[in-house]
């Protein structure tokens, strides 16, 4: 009951040993309103499968019943733009993963370089 199910496999035209697989997951696997949980469950588990030499996610279809569980942000984009004083363009950011093992000094350097390079925010 709590596992993904491959319901269709088709060969990729003119590509030997390449296939498109269609996989469905029961919604009970995912925490309501959590993009992080959904992507970790789908991408983390499948892409970590060592038997696969290469894998690419090409499409993701999310049922309306699951989409409705997302409450949205507590405030709109205007609040974020006002905080950053950035208007008239997309906001750009990145995540610096702590598991990279950076010292506090090197983490600070990485954040500084990101912001200096034009990013609006960083997250850890």
N, CA, C and O of each residue as an XYZ file, in Angstrom:
496
protein
N       0.811     -1.195      0.000
C       0.000      0.000      0.000
C       0.859      1.265      0.000
O       0.531      2.225     -0.697
N       1.947      1.285      0.764
C       2.768      2.489      0.880
C       4.029      2.375      0.044
O       5.137      2.364      0.580
N       3.865      2.293     -1.248
C       5.028      2.240     -2.135
C       4.637      2.786     -3.498
O       3.464      2.791     -3.871
N       5.650      3.247     -4.237
C       5.408      3.697     -5.597
C       5.118      2.497     -6.483
O       5.549      1.378     -6.207
N       4.379      2.755     -7.551
C       4.032      1.673     -8.465
C       4.308      2.138     -9.889
O       3.781      3.158    -10.334
N       5.141      1.378    -10.600
C       5.393      1.649    -12.009
C       4.221      1.066    -12.797
O       4.005     -0.146    -12.796
N       3.477      1.928    -13.461
C       2.288      1.446    -14.166
C       2.442      1.433    -15.680
O       1.559      0.948    -16.387
N       3.559      1.963    -16.189
C       3.778      1.926    -17.637
C       5.264      2.137    -17.925
O       5.909      2.976    -17.296
N       5.797      1.382    -18.864
C       7.188      1.528    -19.308
C       7.178      1.540    -20.825
O       6.538      0.703    -21.462
N       7.895      2.500    -21.398
C       8.006      2.532    -22.857
C       9.445      2.847    -23.245
O      10.098      3.651    -22.579
N       9.946      2.231    -24.305
C      11.317      2.502    -24.738
C      11.431      3.906    -25.330
O      10.487      4.420    -25.930
N      12.598      4.513    -25.151
C      12.873      5.812    -25.756
C      13.257      5.562    -27.208
O      14.116      4.727    -27.491
N      12.625      6.279    -28.120
C      12.880      6.090    -29.549
C      14.358      6.282    -29.876
O      14.967      7.281    -29.492
N      14.913      5.330    -30.578
C      16.297      5.369    -31.068
C      17.344      5.458    -29.961
O      18.461      5.909    -30.213
N      17.010      5.042    -28.753
C      17.962      5.040    -27.636
C      17.983      3.648    -27.026
O      17.017      3.220    -26.394
N      19.082      2.952    -27.219
C      19.197      1.597    -26.697
C      19.268      1.616    -25.168
O      19.974      2.436    -24.581
N      18.544      0.718    -24.543
C      18.528      0.560    -23.085
C      18.078      1.811    -22.331
O      18.493      2.036    -21.194
N      17.235      2.621    -22.961
C      16.668      3.780    -22.279
C      15.149      3.675    -22.327
O      14.568      3.295    -23.344
N      14.519      4.018    -21.208
C      13.081      3.843    -21.088
C      12.457      5.021    -20.353
O      13.109      5.702    -19.561
N      11.204      5.238    -20.632
C      10.402      6.180    -19.863
C       9.505      5.343    -18.968
O       8.750      4.491    -19.439
N       9.598      5.598    -17.677
C       8.792      4.857    -16.700
C       7.807      5.815    -16.046
O       8.164      6.927    -15.655
N       6.598      5.378    -15.938
C       5.551      6.156    -15.286
C       5.308      5.536    -13.913
O       4.966      4.359    -13.795
N       5.490      6.351    -12.886
C       5.391      5.855    -11.514
C       4.331      6.669    -10.773
O       4.287      7.894    -10.878
N       3.492      5.978    -10.031
C       2.466      6.640     -9.218
C       2.719      6.318     -7.749
O       3.122      5.208     -7.401
N       2.479      7.295     -6.908
C       2.633      7.124     -5.463
C       1.294      7.400     -4.787
O       0.570      8.301     -5.212
N       0.951      6.646     -3.746
C      -0.277      6.958     -3.001
C      -0.086      8.250     -2.202
O       0.971      8.466     -1.611
N      -1.095      9.093     -2.186
C      -0.990     10.378     -1.488
C      -0.766     10.223      0.006
O      -0.262     11.138      0.657
N      -1.138      9.070      0.557
C      -0.922      8.831      1.991
C       0.556      8.881      2.368
O       0.888      9.051      3.541
N       1.443      8.736      1.392
C       2.882      8.780      1.670
C       3.368     10.189      2.005
O       4.397     10.353      2.660
N       2.643     11.183      1.565
C       3.130     12.550      1.653
C       2.424     13.344      2.743
O       1.213     13.238      2.939
N       3.221     14.139      3.440
C       2.679     15.047      4.450
C       1.911     16.161      3.739
O       2.413     16.750      2.782
N       0.727     16.442      4.196
C      -0.082     17.480      3.558
C       0.629     18.827      3.607
O       1.198     19.209      4.630
N       0.585     19.535      2.489
C       1.130     20.884      2.422
C       2.635     20.979      2.505
O       3.154     22.045      2.833
N       3.361     19.908      2.220
C       4.823     19.938      2.341
C       5.494     19.585      1.014
O       5.595     18.415      0.646
N       5.948     20.615      0.306
C       6.692     20.392     -0.935
C       7.973     19.632     -0.629
O       8.356     18.730     -1.373
N       8.632     19.991      0.457
C       9.882     19.337      0.844
C       9.682     17.847      1.040
O      10.456     17.045      0.517
N       8.667     17.468      1.776
C       8.393     16.057      2.019
C       8.092     15.327      0.720
O       8.584     14.220      0.504
N       7.291     15.933     -0.146
C       6.924     15.298     -1.404
C       8.157     15.062     -2.278
O       8.362     13.951     -2.767
N       8.979     16.093     -2.476
C      10.150     15.939     -3.332
C      11.191     15.007     -2.720
O      11.823     14.232     -3.438
N      11.374     15.071     -1.422
C      12.312     14.163     -0.769
C      11.867     12.726     -0.949
O      12.686     11.847     -1.218
N      10.588     12.483     -0.805
C      10.058     11.128     -0.960
C      10.223     10.621     -2.383
O      10.605      9.468     -2.588
N       9.943     11.457     -3.358
C      10.000     11.028     -4.760
C      11.437     11.015     -5.273
O      11.943      9.976     -5.696
N      12.074     12.146     -5.233
C      13.404     12.278     -5.822
C      14.473     11.600     -4.977
O      15.336     10.909     -5.518
N      14.432     11.783     -3.674
C      15.460     11.212     -2.807
C      15.518      9.709     -2.870
O      16.604      9.135     -2.949
N      14.376      9.060     -2.836
C      14.357      7.603     -2.840
C      14.729      7.027     -4.195
O      15.543      6.106     -4.271
N      14.154      7.547     -5.252
C      14.382      6.989     -6.583
C      15.780      7.312     -7.090
O      16.468      6.434     -7.610
N      16.205      8.558     -6.944
C      17.499      8.952     -7.470
C      18.652      8.347     -6.676
O      19.778      8.293     -7.171
N      18.394      7.900     -5.477
C      19.424      7.255     -4.670
C      19.568      5.771     -4.938
O      20.397      5.112     -4.312
N      18.785      5.233     -5.849
C      18.805      3.808     -6.156
C      20.059      3.482     -6.957
O      20.164      3.869     -8.121
N      21.006      2.780     -6.352
C      22.328      2.557     -6.944
C      22.311      1.716     -8.219
O      23.244      1.791     -9.018
N      21.267      0.921     -8.416
C      21.214      0.072     -9.609
C      21.019      0.889    -10.890
O      21.253      0.380    -11.986
N      20.599      2.133    -10.762
C      20.391      2.982    -11.933
C      21.661      3.746    -12.262
O      22.286      4.340    -11.384
N      22.037      3.727    -13.533
C      23.224      4.472    -13.955
C      22.907      5.937    -14.234
O      23.749      6.812    -14.029
N      21.700      6.196    -14.698
C      21.290      7.567    -14.998
C      19.779      7.661    -14.845
O      19.051      6.707    -15.117
N      19.328      8.816    -14.409
C      17.898      9.004    -14.189
C      17.584     10.488    -14.306
O      18.357     11.336    -13.862
N      16.447     10.786    -14.907
C      16.037     12.178    -15.059
C      14.533     12.270    -14.815
O      13.760     11.489    -15.371
N      14.127     13.215    -13.994
C      12.710     13.479    -13.772
C      12.262     14.456    -14.852
O      12.769     15.575    -14.926
N      11.323     14.041    -15.685
C      10.891     14.894    -16.791
C       9.531     15.530    -16.575
O       9.229     16.559    -17.179
N       8.712     14.941    -15.731
C       7.372     15.478    -15.527
C       6.884     15.059    -14.152
O       7.206     13.971    -13.673
N       6.121     15.911    -13.531
C       5.543     15.609    -12.230
C       4.116     16.129    -12.236
O       3.880     17.321    -12.431
N       3.189     15.248    -12.027
C       1.777     15.632    -12.005
C       1.258     15.482    -10.585
O       1.322     14.405     -9.991
N       0.748     16.570    -10.059
C       0.275     16.585     -8.676
C      -1.247     16.698     -8.695
O      -1.785     17.639     -9.279
N      -1.943     15.763     -8.072
C      -3.407     15.811     -8.064
C      -3.933     17.056     -7.346
O      -3.344     17.519     -6.369
N      -5.043     17.584     -7.844
C      -5.657     18.772     -7.232
C      -5.955     18.566     -5.754
O      -5.847     19.501     -4.961
N      -6.326     17.353     -5.382
C      -6.638     17.098     -3.968
C      -5.418     17.337     -3.080
O      -5.565     17.758     -1.932
N      -4.217     17.071     -3.597
C      -2.998     17.322     -2.822
C      -2.623     18.805     -2.891
O      -2.198     19.383     -1.891
N      -2.776     19.410     -4.044
C      -2.465     20.833     -4.199
C      -3.282     21.667     -3.211
O      -2.781     22.649     -2.664
N      -4.515     21.282     -2.985
C      -5.397     22.028     -2.078
C      -4.927     21.992     -0.629
O      -5.404     22.782      0.186
N      -3.998     21.091     -0.286
C      -3.494     21.031      1.092
C      -2.444     22.103      1.367
O      -2.067     22.309      2.520
N      -1.966     22.787      0.331
C      -0.968     23.836      0.503
C      -1.665     25.144      0.855
O      -2.520     25.622      0.109
N      -1.295     25.715      1.992
C      -1.934     26.935      2.480
C      -1.345     28.193      1.851
O      -1.963     29.257      1.897
N      -0.170     28.080      1.271
C       0.488     29.252      0.718
C       1.301     29.964      1.785
O       1.235     29.609      2.962
N       2.061     30.959      1.382
C       2.908     31.675      2.341
C       2.066     32.517      3.302
O       0.931     32.876      2.987
N       2.630     32.832      4.482
C       1.886     33.633      5.454
C       1.672     35.073      4.992
O       0.805     35.770      5.519
N       2.447     35.518      4.023
C       2.287     36.855      3.460
C       2.727     36.807      2.004
O       3.307     35.811      1.569
N       2.468     37.840      1.262
C       2.753     37.858     -0.167
C       4.180     38.253     -0.509
O       4.990     38.567      0.363
N       4.460     38.228     -1.805
C       5.798     38.549     -2.310
C       6.170     40.002     -2.008
O       7.348     40.326     -1.857
N       5.168     40.871     -1.921
C       5.463     42.279     -1.675
C       6.196     42.477     -0.348
O       7.085     43.323     -0.252
N       5.835     41.710      0.665
C       6.505     41.801      1.967
C       7.981     41.438      1.816
O       8.846     42.113      2.372
N       8.267     40.381      1.070
C       9.666     39.975      0.863
C      10.421     41.029      0.066
O      11.568     41.342      0.383
N       9.794     41.572     -0.953
C      10.450     42.616     -1.751
C      10.750     43.846     -0.887
O      11.811     44.458     -1.011
N       9.813     44.194     -0.021
C      10.024     45.340      0.866
C      11.184     45.086      1.827
O      11.993     45.981      2.071
N      11.271     43.868      2.374
C      12.370     43.529      3.289
C      13.722     43.642      2.597
O      14.691     44.125      3.181
N      13.777     43.189      1.340
C      15.040     43.164      0.601
C      15.281     44.432     -0.214
O      16.377     44.647     -0.732
N      14.250     45.266     -0.323
C      14.320     46.462     -1.158
C      14.698     46.104     -2.600
O      15.552     46.747     -3.210
N      14.044     45.067     -3.127
C      14.296     44.590     -4.495
C      12.971     44.547     -5.241
O      12.027     43.884     -4.811
N      12.906     45.259     -6.363
C      11.654     45.358     -7.113
C      11.923     45.207     -8.609
O      13.041     45.429     -9.075
N      10.897     44.831     -9.346
C      10.970     44.833    -10.805
C      11.741     43.696    -11.440
O      12.036     43.739    -12.634
N      12.073     42.675    -10.658
C      12.791     41.520    -11.211
C      12.583     40.329    -10.294
O      12.166     40.492     -9.148
N      12.869     39.137    -10.787
C      12.756     37.959     -9.907
C      13.768     38.028     -8.769
O      14.870     38.549     -8.940
N      13.394     37.506     -7.622
C      14.330     37.379     -6.505
C      15.145     36.108     -6.710
O      14.599     35.074     -7.095
N      16.430     36.181     -6.458
C      17.324     35.042     -6.653
C      17.940     34.624     -5.330
O      18.387     35.469     -4.554
N      17.964     33.326     -5.070
C      18.543     32.822     -3.832
C      19.140     31.449     -4.019
O      18.990     30.833     -5.074
N      19.814     30.972     -2.996
C      20.388     29.627     -3.044
C      20.432     29.047     -1.633
O      20.292     29.757     -0.638
N      20.626     27.755     -1.586
C      20.782     27.049     -0.322
C      22.201     26.514     -0.250
O      22.665     25.849     -1.176
N      22.882     26.797      0.829
C      24.216     26.245      1.056
C      24.054     25.124      2.062
O      23.663     25.354      3.206
N      24.353     23.925      1.637
C      24.118     22.748      2.471
C      25.167     22.636      3.576
O      26.365     22.626      3.292
N      24.727     22.552      4.837
C      25.683     22.425      5.939
C      26.444     21.109      5.903
O      27.540     21.016      6.455
N      25.880     20.085      5.260
C      26.574     18.805      5.244
C      27.829     18.822      4.370
O      28.544     17.823      4.288
N      28.096     19.956      3.718
C      29.334     20.076      2.959
C      30.538     20.150      3.889
O      31.679     20.025      3.445
N      30.285     20.354      5.170
C      31.364     20.361      6.149
C      32.155     21.654      6.192
O      33.337     21.639      6.534
N      31.539     22.760      5.857
C      32.242     24.037      5.875
C      32.431     24.525      7.306
O      31.545     24.379      8.149
N      33.593     25.105      7.565
C      33.803     25.764      8.853
C      32.956     27.030      8.864
O      32.460     27.453      7.820
N      32.787     27.635     10.030
C      32.007     28.872     10.124
C      32.605     29.949      9.219
O      31.877     30.690      8.559
N      33.925     30.027      9.193
C      34.602     31.029      8.362
C      34.322     30.781      6.880
O      33.985     31.711      6.147
N      34.460     29.535      6.442
C      34.238     29.224      5.032
C      32.764     29.325      4.649
O      32.438     29.688      3.519
N      31.873     29.004      5.588
C      30.449     29.178      5.326
C      30.157     30.663      5.117
O      29.460     31.039      4.175
N      30.693     31.500      5.998
C      30.520     32.947      5.861
C      31.060     33.456      4.540
O      30.452     34.313      3.899
N      32.204     32.927      4.135
C      32.798     33.317      2.860
C      31.880     32.926      1.695
O      31.695     33.704      0.759
N      31.305     31.713      1.757
C      30.405     31.247      0.696
C      29.163     32.135      0.608
O      28.733     32.499     -0.487
N      28.587     32.482      1.762
C      27.414     33.363      1.782
C      27.784     34.726      1.208
O      27.051     35.278      0.388
N      28.915     35.264      1.635
C      29.367     36.568      1.149
C      29.514     36.562     -0.367
O      29.048     37.483     -1.039
N      30.155     35.534     -0.907
C      30.371     35.453     -2.354
C      29.050     35.331     -3.111
O      28.898     35.903     -4.190
N      28.105     34.596     -2.555
C      26.784     34.478     -3.193
C      26.097     35.836     -3.266
O      25.584     36.228     -4.314
N      26.092     36.543     -2.150
C      25.426     37.843     -2.101
C      26.167     38.870     -2.951
O      25.544     39.685     -3.633
N      27.469     38.831     -2.910
C      28.287     39.736     -3.717
C      28.070     39.492     -5.207
O      28.129     40.415     -6.019
N      27.816     38.225     -5.552
C      27.596     37.858     -6.947
C      26.218     38.213     -7.475
O      25.954     38.045     -8.666
N      25.335     38.700     -6.613
C      24.043     39.163     -7.093
C      22.829     38.449     -6.533
O      21.698     38.833     -6.833
N      23.036     37.415     -5.722
C      21.880     36.761     -5.116
C      21.264     37.674     -4.064
O      21.956     38.476     -3.437
N      19.975     37.542     -3.884
C      19.270     38.369     -2.910
C      19.272     37.768     -1.516
O      19.199     38.498     -0.528
N      19.353     36.452     -1.425
C      19.339     35.791     -0.120
C      19.987     34.420     -0.227
O      20.074     33.840     -1.309
N      20.439     33.915      0.910
C      20.919     32.535      1.006
C      20.195     31.870      2.165
O      19.701     32.534      3.076
N      20.145     30.575      2.112
C      19.487     29.785      3.150
C      20.427     28.643      3.495
O      21.169     28.168      2.636
N      20.402     28.204      4.731
C      21.214     27.055      5.117
C      20.350     25.976      5.676
O      20.852     24.920      6.060
